[in-house]
Amino acid sequence: MNMHSPSLLKIDNLESFYGPIMAIRGVSLQVQEGQIVTVLGANGAGKTTLLKTISGVMDPEKGTVHFNGKAIEGSAPDAVVRGGIVHVPEGREIFPILTVEENLRMGAYTRSDHAEIEKDLGLVYQYFPILKERRQQEAGTLSGGQQQMLAIGRGLMARPKIMLLDEPSLGLSPLLVKEIFSIIRRLNREQNVTMVLVEQNAKVALDVAHYGYVMELGRIVMSGDAKKLAQSKDIQEFYLGAHQETQRGQRRWKQRKTWR
Amino acid sequence: MDILQLFVSGAANGCVYGLIALGFVLIYKATEAVNFAQGDFMMLGAFITLGFNNAEYMDLPFWISCILAIGIMGLLGYLLDFVVLRRMFGQSQVAVVILTIALGFVIRFIAGVIWGHEPQSLESPMTGVEVRFGGLVLGLDEIVVIAVTIVLTIALFLFFARTKLGVAMQASSQNQLAAYYMGIPVKRIHSMIWALSGIVATIAGILFASKSSIDPNAGLLGIKAFAAAVIGGFGSLPGALLGGLIVGLIEPFSARYMPAGYSQIMPYLLLVLMLFIRPHGILSQVQTKKV
């Protein structure tokens, strides 16, 4: 990563707890402006907790989160959204009996620049034409893929500098995953939205990201350029599911991870 | 003619039940807590208006008393959430229920100390005035109750459907977590919902006290309104009003056409029946989450 330009988001030694359980144990990471940074990891690795701590839904026990050089750890969620970080949560979490358009407008709740909100609504409809078609429909009646589009569009309505995306591929067909990720890539390029992308689907995530971190049991165990990560043996074995042929033509039954 | 008369007075009663039920539903939808002091809010609102308005107390003009009482009860609702209920966050539902029941006792006691335990009537401009439609004799108060309820319903509908704050209230009741993520100040919105339900309860109280009398135990009417809310569908605002109307109408009709005593148990009989047939109530918004 380019260490010379100051990072847009800088996290140092972050620790967060669910009651007595330490969910993230001293995580540090950096996100440069204009990048897509992915955080990979299995269930329970602490990825979602990390995002929740950044967006202020959870308060950290220790550590700092700097956004644009300002410490934001422990701020209320509405202050964080106003500052320019929006969290698109796991499992869509739309407002089921509001219409699609009302859902989108709620994304702009912290803003009061009406003309600009209308403009951004047009922008969201441009990226997701299906939402425009269904704008008067109750959001709960949308399909899973459309709900994910709505969740991303709603996040966009806050006009964020950074978007925290939690498992956008969850429960979607491969075709839809492809579509969603191509839109994520376009948003990053065309609207200059920096993304922090949490994923279990390592293949698509590393494909779209510039830089990647791997989390396990609340710690970052590996990081690097997305391309390099995709080629590393550990990532291939444990996250991309590559099978190495051995002399006997079988998969070795026990492979140790290099970071353990 | 007889039936029409029963219908109008039943509907007027039903509107009061409906408005109290509306307060139940507002708070339940937003905070998932049931405010069993809602009836006592109604009583307190009525007594505050009465305290400002009646000749033996402050003798202010009727409209000013109403506005003052509505303002005070709105503020009280807000502060109650801000000071007391916000601290209950994360506690079990039962704890909140018990808290609101206790709150009801406190309000009843305070009202008794200030205004006494005798039934009193609000001296409003519409008491005792009769309106004649052909052979039909109606109290002006009954017509006003129905009219005010209709106007208030339309106003609330427009508020929830058209204003940013109203939509945000709906949003945070549908998905509190997502509302947090969108930067909606959920806690402040909860306090505002409590304020709103205090205001609605006061309007119900003013209407109730001007068409009959009120005493500190009038808040127990809230139980009937609770039944109304369940019948209409807990969680649905139109359902609360509909449930109120049904309970309001069934009372005078069963008093007229059934053996004595039945009219008191009819609302609860209906409640039990409803729980057997359609536990979600008549107009319920039940949706399943898609994966």
Boltz contact constraints between the chains, C-beta under 6 A:
constraints:
  - contact:
      token1: [A, 57]
      token2: [B, 180]
      max_distance: 6.0
  - contact:
      token1: [A, 77]
      token2: [B, 180]
      max_distance: 6.0
  - contact:
      token1: [A, 77]
      token2: [B, 183]
      max_distance: 6.0
  - contact:
      token1: [A, 78]
      token2: [B, 183]
      max_distance: 6.0
  - contact:
      token1: [A, 78]
      token2: [B, 185]
      max_distance: 6.0
  - contact:
      token1: [A, 81]
      token2: [B, 183]
      max_distance: 6.0
  - contact:
      token1: [A, 87]
      token2: [B, 181]
      max_distance: 6.0
  - contact:
      token1: [A, 89]
      token2: [B, 181]
      max_distance: 6.0
  - contact:
      token1: [A, 93]
      token2: [B, 175]
      max_distance: 6.0
  - contact:
      token1: [A, 93]
      token2: [B, 177]
      max_distance: 6.0
  - contact:
      token1: [A, 93]
      token2: [B, 178]
      max_distance: 6.0
  - contact:
      token1: [A, 95]
      token2: [B, 171]
      max_distance: 6.0
  - contact:
      token1: [A, 95]
      token2: [B, 174]
      max_distance: 6.0
  - contact:
      token1: [A, 95]
      token2: [B, 175]
      max_distance: 6.0
  - contact:
      token1: [A, 96]
      token2: [B, 174]
      max_distance: 6.0
  - contact:
      token1: [A, 96]
      token2: [B, 287]
      max_distance: 6.0
  - contact:
      token1: [A, 97]
      token2: [B, 174]
      max_distance: 6.0
  - contact:
      token1: [A, 102]
      token2: [B, 167]
      max_distance: 6.0
  - contact:
      token1: [A, 106]
      token2: [B, 171]
      max_distance: 6.0
  - contact:
      token1: [A, 106]
      token2: [B, 182]
      max_distance: 6.0
  - contact:
      token1: [A, 107]
      token2: [B, 182]
      max_distance: 6.0
  - contact:
      token1: [A, 109]
      token2: [B, 168]
      max_distance: 6.0
  - contact:
      token1: [A, 109]
      token2: [B, 182]
      max_distance: 6.0
  - contact:
      token1: [A, 109]
      token2: [B, 183]
      max_distance: 6.0
  - contact:
      token1: [A, 109]
      token2: [B, 184]
      max_distance: 6.0
  - contact:
      token1: [A, 110]
      token2: [B, 183]
      max_distance: 6.0
  - contact:
      token1: [A, 140]
      token2: [B, 287]
      max_distance: 6.0
  - contact:
      token1: [A, 144]
      token2: [B, 290]
      max_distance: 6.0
  - contact:
      token1: [A, 171]
      token2: [B, 291]
      max_distance: 6.0
